[in-house]
């Protein structure tokens, strides 16, 4: 199981993660910030545990702000 973390304090909502991994990331139109689908938000941090982190790992690699991490 892998843990995906999205730090909204670092995120500039450029949309790269949404484009690279739409199965996990989405734009929250009410806040205009990125969200993790089916994830849990605590303050400015989203988390999700998944058994298929490949897509999120690619999104983390392409995030220019390094706002996404994937821990196996």
C-alpha positions as CSV (number, residue, x, y, z in Angstrom):
1,X,0.0,0.0,0.0
2,X,1.3,3.5,-0.9
3,X,0.5,6.8,0.6
4,X,0.0,9.8,-1.7
5,X,0.3,13.3,-0.1
6,X,-0.6,16.6,-1.7
7,X,0.6,19.7,0.1
8,X,-1.7,22.6,-0.9
9,X,0.7,25.2,0.7
10,X,3.2,24.3,-2.1
11,X,0.7,23.7,-4.9
12,X,0.1,26.5,-7.4
13,X,-2.7,24.7,-9.1
14,X,-1.0,24.5,-12.5
15,X,-3.0,21.4,-13.4
16,X,-0.1,19.1,-14.4
17,X,-1.1,16.5,-11.9
18,X,-4.7,16.6,-13.1
19,X,-3.5,16.2,-16.7
20,X,-1.1,13.4,-15.9
21,X,-3.2,11.5,-13.4
22,X,-6.9,12.3,-13.7
23,X,-7.8,9.1,-11.9
24,X,-6.5,10.5,-8.7
25,X,-6.3,14.3,-8.9
26,X,-9.0,16.8,-9.8
27,X,-9.5,20.5,-9.7
28,X,-11.9,21.5,-6.9
29,X,-13.9,24.2,-8.6
30,X,-15.1,25.7,-5.3
31,X,-11.6,26.5,-4.2
32,X,-9.7,26.4,-7.5
33,X,-7.2,24.2,-5.9
34,X,-6.2,20.6,-6.6
35,X,-7.8,17.8,-4.7
36,X,-7.3,14.1,-4.4
37,X,-10.3,12.2,-5.4
38,X,-11.6,10.0,-2.6
39,X,-8.8,11.4,-0.5
40,X,-8.9,12.8,3.0
41,X,-8.1,16.5,3.7
42,X,-6.7,17.8,6.9
43,X,-5.9,21.5,6.7
44,X,-3.8,22.1,3.6
45,X,-2.8,18.5,3.2
46,X,-4.6,15.8,1.2
47,X,-3.8,12.1,1.6
48,X,-4.8,8.8,0.0
49,X,-3.7,5.3,0.5
50,X,-3.7,3.2,-2.7
51,X,-2.4,-0.1,-4.0
52,X,-1.8,1.5,-7.5
53,X,0.5,4.5,-7.1
54,X,2.1,4.5,-10.6
55,X,0.0,7.3,-11.9
56,X,0.5,9.5,-8.8
57,X,4.3,8.8,-8.9
58,X,4.4,10.2,-12.5
59,X,2.4,13.2,-11.3
60,X,4.8,13.7,-8.4
61,X,7.8,13.6,-10.8
62,X,6.3,16.3,-13.0
63,X,5.1,18.6,-10.2
64,X,7.2,21.7,-10.5
65,X,6.5,22.7,-6.9
66,X,7.2,19.3,-5.5
67,X,3.8,19.4,-3.8
68,X,3.1,15.7,-4.3
69,X,4.9,12.8,-2.6
70,X,4.3,9.0,-2.9
71,X,5.6,6.8,-0.1
72,X,5.6,3.0,-0.6
